[in-house]
Amino acid sequence: MPAVPPTNAVPPPVVPPPTNAFADLLLGQAGREPGRRLLWGPDGTTWTYGDLDATSARLAHALAARDVRPGDRISVQLPKSAGLLALHVACARVGAVWCPLNTAYTDREVDDLVADADPVLVVRERPVRGVTTVALAALQAEAESLSPAYDDVPRSAGDPAVMLYTSGTTGRPKGAVLSAGNLCFGARNLATAWGFSRDDVVLHVLPLHHAHGLFVAVHVTLAAGGALRFHEAFEPGRVLADLPACTVFMGVPTHYTRLLSHPGLDRTAAERVRLFTCGSAPLLAATHEAFRERTGAAILERYGMTETHMIASNPLHGQRRPGTVGPPLPGVQVRIVAGPAGDSASDGSPGAAGVAVHDRGVADDSSSGATAPGAGEPGGIEVSGPNVFGGYWRRPELQATEFTPDGWFVTGDVGRFDADGYLEIVGRAKDLVISGGLNVYPKEVEQALDALPGVLESAVVGVADPDFGEAVVAAVVAEPGAGLDPEELRRLLRADLAGFKIPKRVYVVEALPRNTMGKVRKDVLRDQLA
């Protein structure tokens, strides 16, 4: 007779099946509503969530057949398309690391980055020396006859999922490795903060090789089960034609200034859009106000980095303050560390210089007992939370310089909180000008210049000076039809700024040098003005 187990026996623990949270995030809606519209492509194609599921499954089989394994890197240089999105999802399903490259990169630049990433496969039109390369069309042909179902490879939250290279404007590009947990937390956090739902349609004009276009615009939409209307590039007329069919528009400052220059931008064009967001570069207060006046909509500014996903955001419901990026997002901690030049203390310990920690906009002095910077006082911005990446690819020496001993990421940005916990980005620490031993924050001077009559925008940098060490120098762009006198601008600034902050020289230029995301290239400007 078999033994009867005692009635008080403890049942074995239930072990949940292994999962792939990142693939689940991207394909969750496919399981719920496979027939729901997902995408309008730039070439006129339309996809449902079921199409994305089946196509990415076939591509995942094709990648596996090419011996792509979990943790392997796949470098991709392709224009925006539905096929590119499916390949991104397929990469997540096999557990490989997605390494998108800027489509503007030359063959030499691609060679350098591919050599650093050491991928098992490169997907682009032209071959890369020494690495297996395949065109997307050829890979799609391989996948066409394969199964539309795929068992996603299990991956943990800490496993690497995406590697994006930073711009490298001040040196060798660095591969920022973000985990599945970083990406899932960031996407769901933003979807909640911005009220995303399955009814949203995002007008997508951003590149997919950048965190803004990929992490924010695509991942957030998929997490909520919404839809995407892809534009291959930004063209104001086409944007205004499609805007009435969309509920969300995400752009950079240049997009908004160009929309404002188009006669078709009015309240009717924007009336269905519930959310306009702006990021990747600071938005001028004048642009913010002009857009509100034309459309009735207040642009929502936010703050993030490749390495941290999204850090702070102006509120969906509540006051959106021009010139600020809002309070920290839920679950994200931001601290302002006061040091000799607005940076962290030299030993990496915030307690040596004083720190104010903000979590969802609530200020709290550091437990170190140091005196925290007061509201409005600038300092180095440091970040902690599930959104923060673990480090740079094959750059272990950067752990000591980019992270504090207690694990906070040093952004390199300088900022300050106002009394309500709204964060203002003052500038980059490396852009701080030390003139005659005194600190000058370029953003403060730029704001004063931008407020002067006839000034459209400005940029302030420091250049070598035999007397002061560094001299404050400004470049200004005039409003259309305005004539600017550099010496008059300097005279007017004296009403608002201390004498040591007044630019020693002001140059009137036609345009400021910018990168593809609209950020002013101060390294280029500094060389031009030196």
KOLKENU-235521 format. One line per 4 residues: number of its first residue (from 0); their letters; for each residue x, y, z of C-alpha. Coordinates in steps of 0.2 Angstrom, whole numbers. Each point is the difference from the previous one (the first is absolute). Layout:
residues N
NUM> a> X,Y,Z  ... $
This chain:
residues 530
0> mpav> 0,0,0  7,17,-5  5,12,14  -13,14,3 $
4> pptn> 8,17,2  -3,9,16  -14,13,-1  11,14,6 $
8> avpp> 13,-3,-14  6,16,-8  -3,0,-19  15,3,-11 $
12> pvvp> 3,18,-5  -8,5,-16  14,5,-12  -6,13,-13 $
16> pptn> 5,-4,-18  15,9,-6  -5,16,-10  7,13,-12 $
20> afad> -7,16,8  7,12,-14  -8,-11,-14  -16,0,10 $
24> lllg> 0,19,2  2,2,-19  -13,-14,-5  -13,1,14 $
28> qagr> -13,7,-10  2,-13,-14  -6,-13,13  -15,10,5 $
32> epgr> -5,8,-17  10,-7,-15  -12,8,-12  3,18,7 $
36> rllw> 8,12,-11  18,4,5  9,9,-13  -1,11,-16 $
40> gpdg> 17,-1,-8  9,14,-10  -3,-11,-16  -18,-1,3 $
44> ttwt> 0,-18,7  -12,-3,15  3,-13,14  -10,-8,14 $
48> ygdl> 7,-6,16  -2,-18,-7  11,5,-15  13,6,12 $
52> dats> -1,-16,10  1,-12,-15  13,10,-10  11,2,15 $
56> arla> -2,-19,4  6,-4,-18  15,11,2  4,-7,17 $
60> hala> 1,-17,-8  11,7,-14  12,8,13  0,-17,10 $
64> ardv> 4,-9,-16  15,12,-2  6,-6,17  -4,16,9 $
68> rpgd> -1,-3,19  -6,9,15  12,14,5  7,1,-18 $
72> risv> 1,17,-8  -9,5,-16  5,16,-8  -13,8,-11 $
76> qlpk> 1,15,-12  -16,1,-9  -13,14,-4  -16,0,9 $
80> sagl> -13,-13,-5  -12,-13,6  13,-13,-4  13,9,11 $
84> lalh> -13,0,15  -3,-19,-3  18,-3,0  2,9,17 $
88> vaca> -14,-11,7  8,-15,-7  17,4,8  -9,2,17 $
92> rvga> -8,-17,-2  16,-9,-3  8,9,14  13,9,-10 $
96> vwcp> 6,18,3  -6,13,-12  13,12,-6  -7,13,-12 $
100> lnta> 11,12,-9  -3,17,-7  -5,-1,-18  11,15,-4 $
104> ytdr> 16,-9,6  13,-2,-14  7,-17,-3  16,5,10 $
108> evdd> -11,4,15  -10,-16,-2  16,-10,-1  7,8,17 $
112> lvad> -17,-3,9  -2,-18,-6  18,-3,5  -4,6,17 $
116> adpv> -17,-9,2  7,-17,-7  -17,-5,-7  -4,-18,-7 $
120> lvvr> -10,8,-14  -2,17,-8  -16,4,-9  3,14,-13 $
124> erpv> 1,2,-19  18,1,-2  12,-13,7  12,3,15 $
128> rgvt> 17,-7,-1  3,-15,11  -18,-2,6  -14,-10,-7 $
132> tval> -12,13,-8  -17,-3,-7  -12,12,-8  -18,1,8 $
136> aalq> -8,-5,-16  11,-16,-1  -4,-4,19  -18,2,-3 $
140> aeae> 1,-12,-15  8,-13,11  -14,3,13  -15,-1,-12 $
144> slsp> -3,-18,0  4,-3,19  -13,-2,14  -10,15,5 $
148> aydd> 1,-6,18  15,1,11  4,-5,18  9,15,7 $
152> vprs> 16,-3,8  -1,3,19  10,15,6  1,8,17 $
156> agdp> -2,18,5  19,3,1  4,-7,-17  6,12,-13 $
160> avml> -13,5,-13  6,15,-10  16,9,-2  0,18,-6 $
164> ytsg> 16,10,-4  1,17,8  3,14,-12  19,1,4 $
168> ttgr> 1,19,-3  14,1,13  9,-16,-4  -2,-18,-5 $
172> pkga> -18,-6,0  -5,-11,14  -13,-15,-1  -13,3,13 $
176> vlsa> -7,-18,5  -18,1,6  -8,-16,7  -17,-7,-3 $
180> gnlc> -5,7,18  6,17,-4  -11,1,-16  -15,-8,7 $
184> fgar> 0,11,15  3,16,-10  -14,-4,-13  -13,-5,13 $
188> nlat> 4,15,11  -2,12,-15  -16,-8,-6  -8,3,17 $
192> awgf> 7,17,3  -6,6,-17  -17,-9,0  4,-11,-15 $
196> srdd> -14,-13,-5  -4,-11,-15  -10,14,-8  16,11,-2 $
200> vvlh> 8,3,-17  17,7,0  7,10,-15  17,-7,-1 $
204> vlpl> 13,12,-8  15,-5,10  15,-12,-5  0,-18,7 $
208> hhah> 18,0,4  -2,13,14  -7,-3,17  -14,14,-3 $
212> glfv> -7,-9,-15  2,-18,6  -1,0,19  -13,13,2 $
216> avhv> -11,1,-16  0,-18,-5  2,-10,17  -13,11,9 $
220> tlaa> -12,-2,-14  2,-19,-1  -1,-1,19  -17,8,0 $
224> ggal> -7,-9,-16  -1,16,-10  4,4,-18  15,8,-10 $
228> rfhe> -1,11,-15  18,-1,-7  7,15,-10  17,-4,-7 $
232> afep> 6,18,3  -8,16,7  -8,11,-13  -12,13,7 $
236> grvl> -13,-2,-14  -2,-19,2  0,2,19  -15,12,-1 $
240> adlp> -9,-11,-12  1,-15,12  -2,9,16  -19,0,1 $
244> actv> 1,-19,-1  12,-1,15  -2,3,19  19,1,5 $
248> fmgv> 15,9,-9  17,-1,7  14,12,-7  15,9,3 $
252> pthy> 1,20,1  4,1,-19  -16,-9,-4  -10,13,10 $
256> trll> 9,15,-8  -3,-7,-17  -18,-3,3  -2,17,7 $
260> shpg> 7,7,-17  -14,-10,-10  -16,10,-3  -10,-16,2 $
264> ldrt> 3,-2,19  -15,6,10  -12,-6,13  -10,-10,-13 $
268> aaer> 15,-10,-5  5,-4,18  -17,-2,8  0,-19,0 $
272> vrlf> 18,-2,7  -1,-2,19  18,1,3  15,9,-8 $
276> tcgs> 17,-5,8  17,7,-3  17,-6,4  18,-4,-5 $
280> apll> 4,19,2  -6,15,10  -16,9,-7  1,19,0 $
284> aath> -13,8,10  -5,10,-14  -4,-15,-11  -10,-7,14 $
288> eafr> -11,15,1  -1,2,-19  -6,-17,-2  -13,1,14 $
292> ertg> -7,16,-8  -1,-8,-17  -8,-16,5  -6,1,18 $
296> aail> 11,-14,5  14,0,13  15,-10,-5  6,-12,13 $
300> eryg> 19,0,3  9,-14,8  18,-6,4  9,-16,-4 $
304> mtet> 16,-7,-6  5,-15,-10  8,-8,16  -16,4,11 $
308> hmia> -15,-1,-11  -12,13,7  4,10,16  -12,14,2 $
312> snpl> -16,7,-8  -11,14,1  -17,-6,5  -14,-7,-11 $
316> hgqr> -13,9,11  7,15,9  11,15,-4  13,-2,-14 $
320> rpgt> 14,12,3  10,7,-15  18,-2,3  -2,-15,12 $
324> vgpp> -1,-19,-3  -12,-3,15  2,-10,16  9,-17,0 $
328> lpgv> -11,-15,-7  -7,-12,13  13,-12,6  15,11,-6 $
332> qvri> 11,9,12  9,16,-5  12,9,10  9,17,-2 $
336> vagp> 18,-1,6  9,16,4  18,1,-3  14,12,-4 $
340> agds> -6,1,-18  -18,-7,2  6,-18,-1  1,-14,12 $
344> asdg> 13,1,14  17,-5,-6  0,-16,9  -17,-5,-7 $
348> spga> -9,1,16  -14,12,1  2,2,18  16,10,-2 $
352> agva> -9,14,-9  -19,0,4  -14,-8,-9  -19,2,-3 $
356> vhdr> -9,-16,-5  -17,1,-9  -12,-14,-3  -15,4,-9 $
360> gvad> 4,18,4  1,-2,19  16,8,7  9,-9,14 $
364> dsss> 17,4,7  13,-14,-2  3,-11,15  18,5,0 $
368> gata> -5,15,10  7,12,-13  -8,17,-4  -11,-3,-16 $
372> pgag> 1,13,-14  -15,11,2  -14,3,-13  7,8,-15 $
376> epgg> 18,-4,3  8,-10,-14  11,-16,2  4,-16,-8 $
380> ievs> -15,-11,-4  2,-19,5  -14,-13,-2  -5,-17,8 $
384> gpnv> -13,-12,-4  -6,-15,-11  2,11,-15  19,2,1 $
388> fggy> 11,-11,-10  14,-11,7  15,7,-10  8,2,-16 $
392> wrrp> 5,-14,-12  18,-5,3  4,16,10  3,-6,18 $
396> elqa> 11,15,3  -15,11,-1  -9,-8,15  11,11,11 $
400> teft> -3,16,-9  -18,-2,-6  -8,-7,16  2,5,18 $
404> pdgw> 6,-12,14  -18,-2,6  -6,-4,-18  -7,16,-7 $
408> fvtg> 3,4,-18  8,17,-3  -9,7,-15  12,14,-3 $
412> dvgr> -14,12,-1  -2,15,12  -17,4,7  -10,7,14 $
416> fdad> -17,-3,8  -13,14,3  -10,0,16  -13,-11,-7 $
420> gyle> 13,-13,-6  0,4,-18  17,-3,-8  8,12,-11 $
424> ivgr> 15,-5,-10  13,14,1  13,-8,-12  13,-13,-2 $
428> akdl> 14,-1,14  13,0,-14  -8,16,-7  2,10,16 $
432> visg> 11,15,-3  12,5,14  5,18,-4  12,8,12 $
436> glnv> -3,-13,13  -19,3,-1  -13,-13,-6  -11,5,-14 $
440> ypke> -15,-11,-5  -3,2,-19  -18,-3,1  -3,15,12 $
444> veqa> 9,11,-13  -10,-8,-14  -16,3,8  4,19,2 $
448> ldal> 6,1,-18  -16,-9,-6  -11,13,9  8,15,-9 $
452> pgvl> -10,8,-15  5,-8,-17  9,-15,7  -7,-17,-6 $
456> esav> 12,-11,9  17,0,7  14,-12,6  14,5,13 $
460> vgva> 17,-9,1  17,3,8  15,3,-10  18,1,6 $
464> dpdf> 6,17,6  17,5,6  -7,12,13  -15,-9,7 $
468> geav> 4,-18,-4  -16,-1,-9  -11,13,-8  -18,0,-2 $
472> vaav> -5,1,-18  -17,0,-8  -8,-4,-17  -17,7,-4 $
476> vaep> -12,-3,-14  -12,15,-5  -18,-1,-2  -5,2,-18 $
480> gagl> 2,18,-6  8,5,17  17,9,0  11,-4,15 $
484> dpee> 14,11,7  12,-11,10  6,14,11  -19,5,4 $
488> lrrl> -4,-17,5  15,0,12  -6,17,7  -18,-7,2 $
492> lrad> 6,-15,9  8,10,14  -18,4,7  -2,-19,4 $
496> lagf> 17,-8,2  15,3,11  15,7,-10  10,-16,0 $
500> kipk> -14,-9,-9  -1,13,-14  7,-8,-16  17,8,-5 $
504> rvyv> -5,-2,-18  -17,-3,-8  -1,-6,-18  -15,0,-11 $
508> veal> -2,-16,-10  -12,-7,-13  -3,-16,9  7,-10,15 $
512> prnt> 9,-17,-4  -11,-14,5  0,-19,0  -14,-11,-8 $
516> mgkv> -11,1,16  1,19,0  13,2,15  12,15,-2 $
520> rkdv> 17,-7,-4  10,11,13  16,-9,-4  -2,6,-18 $
524> lrdq> -5,17,5  14,2,12  12,-4,-14  -8,12,-12 $
528> la> 1,14,13  17,-3,7 $
